[in-house]
Amino acid sequence: MQRQVGGAIMTSLTPRWKTQPASQPVAEAFIKPNDRLTSFERLEIYNRQYWYRLMDCFYDDYPGLRAVLGERRFAKLAHAYLVRHPSESFTLRNLGRRLETFLRKEPRLTSPHSQLALDMARIEWAHIVAFDEGAKPVVDVDDLLGSDPSKVRLALQPYITLLEVSYPVDDLRLAANKGDELMRSEASNAVALRHRKARRLNVRGLKSRTRYIAVHRINISVYYKSLNRAQFEVLQALQRGATLEKACAALLKQRSRSSKEASQLVQQWFSDWASFGWFCSRD
């Protein structure tokens, strides 16, 4: 009985936000009607509330994507996604974890701004990860003094996501939430907001240009930190398991900089990143 009623409650609504007719036999088998509602109507109350809760979480998690697409198209996308990928976790935090893959397979739902929508969905999922993913004990760069860089392997905190995107989705997400409380610091060029009320963004004529962003947190605030390509490649190499020597090798070999200049630059980067608590030991 629990499996059948639970399955009926969690079954997706129709495009008109009604309970699926296929749930009628389940309702009549287990739910008693009353003088106001039929068995099916009583089941529909719970089915709708469950579905509305999923939609509400989806709206809260993706205000930037909603601002890019507009309310109607976002609602259509959310419905299609949740039908394809219903909640399978005890926490609704994981509700959008397959959205990037879904958008890559269904570009028609976001056309003609498919790449922008994909970039926005990626940074908003990274925001979720940064907010509540676990942290490991921090490694201070000073602890590595005297160590052989060919043997040292640093990891990035698990809540950090490195993104290569084609549009300024960090700034656009801020614009979608304009007027809400901001939390800024020198650690960030743009930052997540405490209250997410999306506004429709005018993205016509927006030019694509490759950008690099690290999504991270300090204390309980999420930040978007802009990176240049060299910084991105160094951090990405570390994240993939490269030693310090290999991660920095390409930069140190660049002819545009002297070895001394490149070395000083790397030291400054690592000092900044360490001050944000980005480094941890690799298991």
C-alpha positions in Angstrom: 0.0 0.0 0.0 2.8 2.4 0.9 4.6 1.7 -2.4 1.4 2.2 -4.5 0.2 5.3 -2.8 3.7 6.8 -2.6 4.2 6.1 -6.2 0.9 7.8 -7.1 1.8 10.9 -5.0 5.2 11.2 -6.6 4.0 10.7 -10.1 4.4 13.7 -12.3 1.5 16.0 -13.0 0.0 16.4 -16.4 1.0 19.5 -18.5 -2.2 21.1 -17.1 -1.0 20.4 -13.5 -3.5 17.6 -12.9 -3.0 14.2 -11.4 -2.4 11.5 -14.0 -5.7 9.5 -14.8 -3.7 6.3 -14.3 -3.7 7.0 -10.6 -7.5 6.6 -10.4 -7.4 2.9 -9.5 -4.9 3.4 -6.7 -7.0 6.2 -5.2 -10.2 4.1 -5.3 -8.4 1.1 -3.8 -6.9 2.8 -0.8 -8.5 6.1 -0.1 -12.0 6.7 1.2 -14.1 9.5 -0.4 -16.0 11.9 1.8 -18.9 14.2 1.3 -16.8 16.9 -0.4 -14.1 15.0 -2.3 -13.8 11.8 -4.3 -10.9 9.3 -3.6 -9.1 10.6 -6.7 -9.5 14.3 -5.6 -8.1 13.5 -2.2 -5.1 11.9 -3.7 -4.7 14.8 -6.0 -4.2 17.2 -3.1 -1.0 15.3 -2.0 0.1 14.7 -5.6 -0.1 18.4 -6.4 1.6 19.5 -3.1 4.5 17.1 -3.7 4.9 18.3 -7.3 4.6 22.0 -6.3 7.3 21.5 -3.7 9.7 20.1 -6.3 8.9 23.0 -8.7 9.4 25.5 -5.8 12.8 24.2 -5.1 13.7 24.2 -8.7 12.7 27.9 -9.0 14.7 28.7 -5.9 17.8 26.9 -7.2 17.8 28.4 -10.7 16.8 32.1 -10.6 19.4 33.0 -13.2 18.2 30.4 -15.7 14.6 31.5 -15.1 15.7 35.1 -15.8 17.3 34.1 -19.1 14.3 32.0 -20.3 11.4 33.8 -18.8 8.7 32.4 -16.6 6.7 30.3 -19.2 9.7 28.7 -20.9 11.3 28.0 -17.5 8.2 26.3 -16.2 8.1 24.2 -19.4 11.7 23.2 -19.0 11.3 22.5 -15.3 8.3 20.2 -15.9 10.2 18.3 -18.7 13.3 17.9 -16.5 11.4 16.7 -13.4 9.4 14.2 -15.5 12.7 12.8 -16.9 14.7 13.1 -13.6 12.4 12.9 -10.6 13.8 13.3 -7.1 15.7 10.2 -6.0 17.4 11.6 -2.9 16.4 12.2 0.7 17.5 15.8 0.1 16.1 18.2 -2.5 19.6 19.7 -2.7 20.3 17.1 -5.4 17.3 17.9 -7.5 19.2 19.7 -10.3 22.3 17.5 -10.4 21.4 16.1 -13.9 20.3 19.4 -15.3 23.5 20.1 -17.3 23.3 16.7 -19.0 19.6 17.2 -19.7 20.1 20.7 -21.3 22.9 19.3 -23.5 20.4 16.6 -24.8 17.4 19.0 -25.1 18.8 22.3 -26.6 15.3 23.0 -28.2 14.0 23.9 -24.7 16.5 26.8 -24.4 17.0 27.8 -28.0 18.1 30.3 -29.2 20.1 30.9 -26.0 21.2 27.3 -25.4 24.8 28.0 -24.6 24.0 30.8 -22.3 21.3 28.7 -20.5 23.8 25.9 -20.2 26.4 28.2 -18.7 23.9 29.6 -16.3 22.7 26.2 -15.2 26.3 25.1 -14.6 27.2 28.1 -12.4 23.9 27.7 -10.4 24.6 24.0 -9.7 28.2 25.0 -8.7 26.6 27.5 -6.3 24.6 24.7 -4.7 27.8 22.6 -4.4 29.7 25.5 -2.9 27.1 26.3 -0.4 26.8 22.9 1.3 29.5 20.5 0.1 31.8 19.2 2.8 35.2 20.7 3.5 38.5 19.1 4.4 41.3 20.3 6.7 43.0 23.3 5.1 46.6 23.0 4.0 48.6 26.2 4.4 51.2 27.0 1.7 53.7 27.8 4.5 53.5 24.2 5.5 55.0 23.2 2.2 58.2 25.3 2.5 61.2 23.1 1.7 59.1 20.4 0.1 60.0 19.0 -3.3 57.4 20.4 -5.8 57.8 17.3 -8.0 56.3 15.3 -5.2 53.7 17.6 -3.6 50.1 17.0 -4.7 47.6 19.5 -3.4 43.9 19.1 -3.8 41.2 21.7 -4.0 38.4 21.8 -1.5 35.5 19.6 -2.6 33.1 22.5 -2.6 35.1 24.4 -5.3 34.0 24.2 -9.0 36.1 25.5 -11.8 34.1 26.7 -14.8 35.0 27.6 -18.3 32.0 29.5 -19.7 31.1 31.5 -22.8 29.1 34.3 -21.1 29.4 36.4 -18.0 26.9 34.3 -16.0 28.3 35.5 -12.7 27.3 39.1 -13.5 24.1 38.0 -15.1 23.0 36.1 -12.0 23.6 39.2 -9.9 21.5 41.2 -12.4 18.7 38.7 -12.1 18.7 39.3 -8.3 19.3 43.1 -8.4 18.1 44.9 -5.4 18.7 42.0 -2.9 21.3 42.0 -0.2 24.8 41.6 -1.6 27.9 40.2 0.2 31.1 41.5 -1.5 34.7 41.1 -0.7 38.0 41.2 -2.5 37.7 37.4 -2.8 35.1 37.8 -5.4 34.0 39.7 -8.5 30.4 38.7 -8.0 28.6 36.8 -5.3 25.5 34.8 -4.6 22.5 36.4 -3.0 20.6 35.5 0.1 17.2 36.1 -1.6 16.6 34.9 -5.1 13.9 36.7 -7.0 14.6 36.4 -10.7 14.0 39.1 -13.2 13.9 38.7 -17.0 17.2 39.5 -18.5 17.6 41.2 -21.9 20.3 39.0 -23.5 19.8 39.9 -27.1 23.1 40.8 -28.7 25.1 39.5 -25.8 28.6 38.5 -27.2 30.2 35.2 -26.3 33.7 35.3 -24.9 35.5 32.6 -22.9 35.6 33.3 -19.2 37.0 31.3 -16.3 35.4 31.3 -12.9 36.0 29.5 -9.6 32.8 29.1 -7.5 33.7 28.8 -3.8 32.7 29.8 -0.3 34.2 31.6 2.6 32.4 30.8 5.9 28.8 30.5 4.8 28.9 32.9 1.8 29.3 31.7 -1.8 31.5 33.7 -4.1 32.3 33.8 -7.9 36.0 34.4 -8.4 37.2 35.4 -11.9 40.3 33.7 -13.1 42.6 34.2 -16.1 43.4 31.3 -18.3 46.7 30.5 -16.7 45.3 30.5 -13.2 42.5 28.3 -14.4 44.9 25.8 -16.0 47.1 25.6 -12.9 44.1 25.0 -10.6 42.6 22.5 -13.0 45.8 20.6 -13.1 45.9 20.4 -9.3 42.3 19.3 -9.2 43.2 16.5 -11.6 46.0 15.3 -9.4 49.1 16.9 -10.9 52.1 17.7 -8.8 52.9 21.3 -8.1 55.8 21.1 -10.5 53.6 19.8 -13.4 50.8 22.2 -12.6 53.0 25.2 -12.9 55.3 23.9 -15.6 53.5 25.4 -18.6 53.3 28.9 -17.0 57.0 28.9 -16.0 58.0 28.0 -19.6 56.1 30.9 -21.2 58.5 33.0 -23.2 56.5 36.1 -22.5 57.7 36.1 -18.9 61.1 35.6 -17.3 61.5 32.7 -14.9 61.7 35.1 -11.9 58.6 37.0 -13.0 56.6 33.8 -13.5 57.8 32.4 -10.1 56.7 35.6 -8.3 53.4 35.5 -10.1 52.7 31.9 -9.0 53.7 32.6 -5.4 51.2 35.5 -5.3 48.4 33.3 -6.7 49.0 30.5 -4.3 49.2 33.0 -1.4 45.8 34.4 -2.4 44.2 31.0 -2.9 45.5 29.8 0.4 44.0 32.8 2.1 40.7 31.7 0.8 41.2 28.2 2.3 41.2 26.5 -1.1 43.9 23.9 -0.5 43.6 20.5 1.2 45.5 17.3 1.3 44.8 14.7 -1.3 43.5 11.4 0.1 
